[in-house]
Amino acid sequence: MDRRLTREQALGQQVAEVMVQRPKTLPASATVGDVRHMFENPRHLTALLVDDLGKFIGAVDRERVSDGSDDAQPAVSLARADTTIGPDADVSEALDLMDRDRTCRLAVVDEESGLLRGLLCLSSDGRSLCAG
């Protein structure tokens, strides 16, 4: 069951305590067409790409998929993997990253194994976290 926490309620907690623990993912071999299909659901703003073992490969944000993007193109070509956060980080650090990058989604990745652990989600107005 999804729950919402205001930014203030989430402060002082670790990312693992407020992240969505089982976000929807796509395989690393996904195409832009697969991502476009995922985005037919308006709740999905970011496609998380993982390999067969669950290692985080990258994230494709909705605005990266343009109308002119070829459906057969590998989704990984549009993915970003540079901004992630570890599950043990403070929520304040995660919120600072999200504010700096002007994003409402942040992949939570185990720093040692590279495995995707969850997704930190801000509401569209940026006032609350979607914890799950």
CYANA upper distance limits for C-alpha pairs under 8 A (distance plus 0.5 A):
  1 MET  CA    132 GLY  CA      6.65
  2 ASP  CA    130 CYS  CA      7.10
  2 ASP  CA    131 ALA  CA      6.41
  2 ASP  CA    132 GLY  CA      5.12
  3 ARG  CA    130 CYS  CA      6.42
  3 ARG  CA    131 ALA  CA      5.73
  3 ARG  CA    132 GLY  CA      6.56
  4 ARG  CA    128 SER  CA      6.71
  4 ARG  CA    129 LEU  CA      6.03
  4 ARG  CA    130 CYS  CA      5.29
  4 ARG  CA    131 ALA  CA      6.23
  5 LEU  CA      9 GLN  CA      6.21
  5 LEU  CA     10 ALA  CA      6.59
  5 LEU  CA    128 SER  CA      5.82
  5 LEU  CA    129 LEU  CA      5.68
  5 LEU  CA    130 CYS  CA      7.20
  5 LEU  CA    131 ALA  CA      7.41
  6 THR  CA     10 ALA  CA      6.84
  6 THR  CA    127 ARG  CA      6.45
  6 THR  CA    128 SER  CA      4.58
  6 THR  CA    129 LEU  CA      6.66
  7 ARG  CA     11 LEU  CA      6.86
  7 ARG  CA    127 ARG  CA      6.56
  7 ARG  CA    128 SER  CA      5.83
  7 ARG  CA    129 LEU  CA      7.17
 10 ALA  CA     18 VAL  CA      7.64
 10 ALA  CA     91 VAL  CA      7.07
 10 ALA  CA    129 LEU  CA      8.24
 11 LEU  CA     90 ASP  CA      8.15
 11 LEU  CA     91 VAL  CA      6.29
 11 LEU  CA     92 SER  CA      6.43
 12 GLY  CA     90 ASP  CA      7.21
 12 GLY  CA     91 VAL  CA      7.31
 12 GLY  CA     92 SER  CA      7.93
 13 GLN  CA     17 GLU  CA      6.99
 13 GLN  CA     18 VAL  CA      8.12
 13 GLN  CA     90 ASP  CA      6.47
 13 GLN  CA     91 VAL  CA      6.36
 14 GLN  CA     18 VAL  CA      7.70
 14 GLN  CA     87 PRO  CA      7.30
 14 GLN  CA     88 ASP  CA      6.01
 14 GLN  CA     89 ALA  CA      6.02
 14 GLN  CA     90 ASP  CA      5.03
 14 GLN  CA     91 VAL  CA      5.97
 15 VAL  CA     19 MET  CA      6.39
 15 VAL  CA     86 GLY  CA      7.90
 15 VAL  CA     87 PRO  CA      5.55
 15 VAL  CA     88 ASP  CA      6.56
 15 VAL  CA     89 ALA  CA      6.21
 15 VAL  CA     90 ASP  CA      6.38
 15 VAL  CA     91 VAL  CA      5.67
 15 VAL  CA     94 ALA  CA      7.88
 15 VAL  CA    108 VAL  CA      8.34
 15 VAL  CA    120 LEU  CA      7.95
 16 ALA  CA     21 GLN  CA      8.41
 16 ALA  CA     87 PRO  CA      5.10
 16 ALA  CA     88 ASP  CA      6.82
 16 ALA  CA    118 GLY  CA      8.26
 18 VAL  CA    120 LEU  CA      7.79
 18 VAL  CA    129 LEU  CA      7.97
 18 VAL  CA    130 CYS  CA      8.10
 18 VAL  CA    131 ALA  CA      5.27
 18 VAL  CA    132 GLY  CA      7.40
 19 MET  CA    108 VAL  CA      8.30
 19 MET  CA    118 GLY  CA      6.40
 19 MET  CA    119 LEU  CA      5.90
 19 MET  CA    120 LEU  CA      5.18
 19 MET  CA    121 CYS  CA      7.63
 19 MET  CA    130 CYS  CA      7.91
 19 MET  CA    131 ALA  CA      5.73
 19 MET  CA    132 GLY  CA      6.78
 20 VAL  CA    118 GLY  CA      5.92
 20 VAL  CA    119 LEU  CA      5.62
 20 VAL  CA    120 LEU  CA      6.70
 20 VAL  CA    121 CYS  CA      7.94
 20 VAL  CA    130 CYS  CA      7.67
 20 VAL  CA    131 ALA  CA      5.88
 20 VAL  CA    132 GLY  CA      4.90
 21 GLN  CA    117 ARG  CA      7.07
 21 GLN  CA    118 GLY  CA      5.09
 21 GLN  CA    119 LEU  CA      7.27
 21 GLN  CA    132 GLY  CA      6.78
 22 ARG  CA    117 ARG  CA      8.26
 22 ARG  CA    118 GLY  CA      6.49
 22 ARG  CA    119 LEU  CA      8.35
 23 PRO  CA    118 GLY  CA      6.55
 23 PRO  CA    119 LEU  CA      6.70
 24 LYS  CA     47 ALA  CA      8.13
 24 LYS  CA     48 LEU  CA      7.70
 25 THR  CA     47 ALA  CA      6.86
 25 THR  CA     48 LEU  CA      5.39
 25 THR  CA     49 LEU  CA      6.35
 25 THR  CA     50 VAL  CA      7.26
 26 LEU  CA     30 ALA  CA      6.76
 26 LEU  CA     35 VAL  CA      8.42
 26 LEU  CA     47 ALA  CA      7.29
 26 LEU  CA     48 LEU  CA      6.54
 26 LEU  CA     49 LEU  CA      5.46
 26 LEU  CA     50 VAL  CA      6.87
 27 PRO  CA     49 LEU  CA      5.93
 27 PRO  CA     50 VAL  CA      5.71
 27 PRO  CA     51 ASP  CA      6.27
 27 PRO  CA     52 ASP  CA      7.60
 28 ALA  CA     49 LEU  CA      5.50
 28 ALA  CA     50 VAL  CA      5.63
 28 ALA  CA     51 ASP  CA      5.66
 28 ALA  CA     52 ASP  CA      8.45
 28 ALA  CA     57 ILE  CA      7.06
 28 ALA  CA     75 ALA  CA      8.25
 28 ALA  CA     76 VAL  CA      7.24
 29 SER  CA     74 PRO  CA      7.29
 29 SER  CA     75 ALA  CA      7.97
 29 SER  CA     76 VAL  CA      8.15
 30 ALA  CA     34 ASP  CA      6.35
 30 ALA  CA     35 VAL  CA      7.72
 30 ALA  CA     49 LEU  CA      8.18
 30 ALA  CA     74 PRO  CA      6.71
 30 ALA  CA     75 ALA  CA      6.18
 30 ALA  CA     76 VAL  CA      8.08
 31 THR  CA     35 VAL  CA      7.02
 31 THR  CA     71 ASP  CA      6.83
 31 THR  CA     72 ALA  CA      6.12
 31 THR  CA     73 GLN  CA      6.03
 31 THR  CA     74 PRO  CA      4.88
 31 THR  CA     75 ALA  CA      5.09
 31 THR  CA     76 VAL  CA      8.30
 32 VAL  CA     36 ARG  CA      6.52
 32 VAL  CA     65 VAL  CA      7.83
 32 VAL  CA     69 SER  CA      7.69
 32 VAL  CA     70 ASP  CA      7.25
 32 VAL  CA     71 ASP  CA      5.25
 32 VAL  CA     72 ALA  CA      6.75
 32 VAL  CA     73 GLN  CA      6.05
 32 VAL  CA     74 PRO  CA      6.43
 32 VAL  CA     75 ALA  CA      5.15
 33 GLY  CA     37 HIS  CA      6.62
 33 GLY  CA     70 ASP  CA      8.01
 33 GLY  CA     71 ASP  CA      4.51
 33 GLY  CA     72 ALA  CA      6.82
 33 GLY  CA     73 GLN  CA      8.26
 34 ASP  CA     38 MET  CA      6.81
 34 ASP  CA     71 ASP  CA      8.12
 34 ASP  CA     75 ALA  CA      8.47
 35 VAL  CA     39 PHE  CA      6.72
 35 VAL  CA     47 ALA  CA      6.93
 35 VAL  CA     60 VAL  CA      8.44
 35 VAL  CA     75 ALA  CA      7.50
 36 ARG  CA     40 GLU  CA      7.11
 36 ARG  CA     65 VAL  CA      7.81
 36 ARG  CA     71 ASP  CA      8.39
 37 HIS  CA     41 ASN  CA      8.46
 38 MET  CA     44 HIS  CA      7.42
 38 MET  CA     47 ALA  CA      7.98
 39 PHE  CA     43 ARG  CA      8.33
 39 PHE  CA     44 HIS  CA      6.10
 39 PHE  CA     45 LEU  CA      7.27
 39 PHE  CA     62 ARG  CA      7.52
 40 GLU  CA     44 HIS  CA      8.45
 45 LEU  CA     61 ASP  CA      6.50
 45 LEU  CA     62 ARG  CA      5.81
 45 LEU  CA    105 ARG  CA      8.22
 46 THR  CA     59 ALA  CA      6.85
 46 THR  CA     60 VAL  CA      6.02
 46 THR  CA     61 ASP  CA      4.91
 46 THR  CA     62 ARG  CA      6.42
 46 THR  CA    105 ARG  CA      7.38
 47 ALA  CA     59 ALA  CA      6.05
 47 ALA  CA     60 VAL  CA      5.56
 47 ALA  CA     61 ASP  CA      6.93
 47 ALA  CA     62 ARG  CA      8.33
 48 LEU  CA     56 PHE  CA      8.01
 48 LEU  CA     57 ILE  CA      8.25
 48 LEU  CA     58 GLY  CA      6.64
 48 LEU  CA     59 ALA  CA      5.12
 48 LEU  CA     60 VAL  CA      7.09
 48 LEU  CA    107 ALA  CA      8.23
 49 LEU  CA     56 PHE  CA      6.73
 49 LEU  CA     57 ILE  CA      5.84
 49 LEU  CA     58 GLY  CA      5.79
 49 LEU  CA     59 ALA  CA      6.50
 49 LEU  CA     60 VAL  CA      8.37
 49 LEU  CA     76 VAL  CA      7.97
 50 VAL  CA     54 GLY  CA      5.71
 50 VAL  CA     55 LYS  CA      5.73
 50 VAL  CA     56 PHE  CA      5.13
 50 VAL  CA     57 ILE  CA      5.64
 50 VAL  CA     58 GLY  CA      7.74
 50 VAL  CA    116 LEU  CA      7.93
 51 ASP  CA     55 LYS  CA      5.85
 51 ASP  CA     56 PHE  CA      7.30
 51 ASP  CA     57 ILE  CA      7.22
 53 LEU  CA    115 LEU  CA      8.30
 54 GLY  CA    115 LEU  CA      5.95
 54 GLY  CA    116 LEU  CA      6.60
 55 LYS  CA    113 SER  CA      8.00
 55 LYS  CA    114 GLY  CA      5.80
 55 LYS  CA    115 LEU  CA      4.51
 55 LYS  CA    116 LEU  CA      6.23
 56 PHE  CA    109 VAL  CA      7.41
 56 PHE  CA    114 GLY  CA      6.50
 56 PHE  CA    115 LEU  CA      6.02
 56 PHE  CA    116 LEU  CA      5.56
 57 ILE  CA     76 VAL  CA      8.14
 57 ILE  CA     81 ALA  CA      7.06
 58 GLY  CA     76 VAL  CA      7.27
 58 GLY  CA     79 ALA  CA      5.51
 58 GLY  CA     80 ARG  CA      5.62
 58 GLY  CA     81 ALA  CA      4.91
 59 ALA  CA     79 ALA  CA      5.38
 59 ALA  CA     80 ARG  CA      5.76
 59 ALA  CA     81 ALA  CA      6.80
 59 ALA  CA    107 ALA  CA      8.09
 60 VAL  CA     64 ARG  CA      7.05
 60 VAL  CA     65 VAL  CA      8.31
 60 VAL  CA     75 ALA  CA      7.86
 60 VAL  CA     76 VAL  CA      8.23
 60 VAL  CA     78 LEU  CA      6.56
 60 VAL  CA     79 ALA  CA      5.07
 60 VAL  CA     80 ARG  CA      6.95
 61 ASP  CA     65 VAL  CA      7.87
 61 ASP  CA     79 ALA  CA      8.24
 64 ARG  CA     78 LEU  CA      7.04
 65 VAL  CA     69 SER  CA      6.75
 65 VAL  CA     78 LEU  CA      8.08
 69 SER  CA     73 GLN  CA      7.99
 73 GLN  CA     77 SER  CA      8.04
 74 PRO  CA     78 LEU  CA      8.38
 75 ALA  CA     79 ALA  CA      7.06
 83 THR  CA    106 LEU  CA      7.86
 83 THR  CA    107 ALA  CA      8.20
 84 THR  CA    106 LEU  CA      6.51
 84 THR  CA    107 ALA  CA      5.64
 84 THR  CA    108 VAL  CA      6.34
 84 THR  CA    109 VAL  CA      6.81
 85 ILE  CA     89 ALA  CA      7.38
 85 ILE  CA     94 ALA  CA      7.19
 85 ILE  CA    106 LEU  CA      7.69
 85 ILE  CA    107 ALA  CA      7.02
 85 ILE  CA    108 VAL  CA      5.51
 85 ILE  CA    109 VAL  CA      6.46
 86 GLY  CA    108 VAL  CA      5.91
 86 GLY  CA    109 VAL  CA      5.69
 86 GLY  CA    110 ASP  CA      5.95
 86 GLY  CA    111 GLU  CA      6.43
 87 PRO  CA    108 VAL  CA      6.40
 87 PRO  CA    109 VAL  CA      7.27
 87 PRO  CA    110 ASP  CA      7.11
 87 PRO  CA    117 ARG  CA      7.65
 89 ALA  CA     93 GLU  CA      7.26
 89 ALA  CA     94 ALA  CA      7.75
 90 ASP  CA     94 ALA  CA      7.18
 91 VAL  CA     95 LEU  CA      6.59
 92 SER  CA     96 ASP  CA      6.66
 93 GLU  CA     97 LEU  CA      6.85
 94 ALA  CA     98 MET  CA      6.69
 94 ALA  CA    106 LEU  CA      8.37
 95 LEU  CA     99 ASP  CA      6.49
 96 ASP  CA    100 ARG  CA      6.52
 97 LEU  CA    101 ASP  CA      6.61
 98 MET  CA    102 ARG  CA      6.15
 98 MET  CA    103 THR  CA      5.64
 98 MET  CA    104 CYS  CA      6.90
 98 MET  CA    105 ARG  CA      7.86
 98 MET  CA    106 LEU  CA      7.50
 99 ASP  CA    103 THR  CA      7.16
104 CYS  CA    120 LEU  CA      8.49
104 CYS  CA    121 CYS  CA      6.23
104 CYS  CA    122 LEU  CA      5.24
104 CYS  CA    123 SER  CA      7.39
104 CYS  CA    124 SER  CA      7.54
104 CYS  CA    126 GLY  CA      7.61
105 ARG  CA    119 LEU  CA      7.32
105 ARG  CA    120 LEU  CA      6.17
105 ARG  CA    121 CYS  CA      5.26
105 ARG  CA    122 LEU  CA      6.88
106 LEU  CA    119 LEU  CA      6.27
106 LEU  CA    120 LEU  CA      5.54
106 LEU  CA    121 CYS  CA      7.17
107 ALA  CA    116 LEU  CA      7.66
107 ALA  CA    117 ARG  CA      8.41
107 ALA  CA    118 GLY  CA      6.79
107 ALA  CA    119 LEU  CA      5.23
107 ALA  CA    120 LEU  CA      6.83
108 VAL  CA    116 LEU  CA      6.54
108 VAL  CA    117 ARG  CA      5.91
108 VAL  CA    118 GLY  CA      5.44
108 VAL  CA    119 LEU  CA      5.87
108 VAL  CA    120 LEU  CA      7.27
109 VAL  CA    114 GLY  CA      6.26
109 VAL  CA    115 LEU  CA      6.09
109 VAL  CA    116 LEU  CA      5.06
109 VAL  CA    117 ARG  CA      5.87
109 VAL  CA    118 GLY  CA      7.62
110 ASP  CA    114 GLY  CA      5.58
110 ASP  CA    115 LEU  CA      5.84
110 ASP  CA    116 LEU  CA      6.97
110 ASP  CA    117 ARG  CA      6.93
111 GLU  CA    115 LEU  CA      8.41
120 LEU  CA    129 LEU  CA      7.86
120 LEU  CA    130 CYS  CA      7.94
120 LEU  CA    131 ALA  CA      8.14
121 CYS  CA    129 LEU  CA      6.06
121 CYS  CA    130 CYS  CA      5.87
121 CYS  CA    131 ALA  CA      7.94
122 LEU  CA    126 GLY  CA      5.94
122 LEU  CA    127 ARG  CA      7.65
122 LEU  CA    128 SER  CA      6.25
122 LEU  CA    129 LEU  CA      5.03
122 LEU  CA    130 CYS  CA      6.63
123 SER  CA    127 ARG  CA      6.87
123 SER  CA    128 SER  CA      5.96
123 SER  CA    129 LEU  CA      6.47
123 SER  CA    130 CYS  CA      7.15
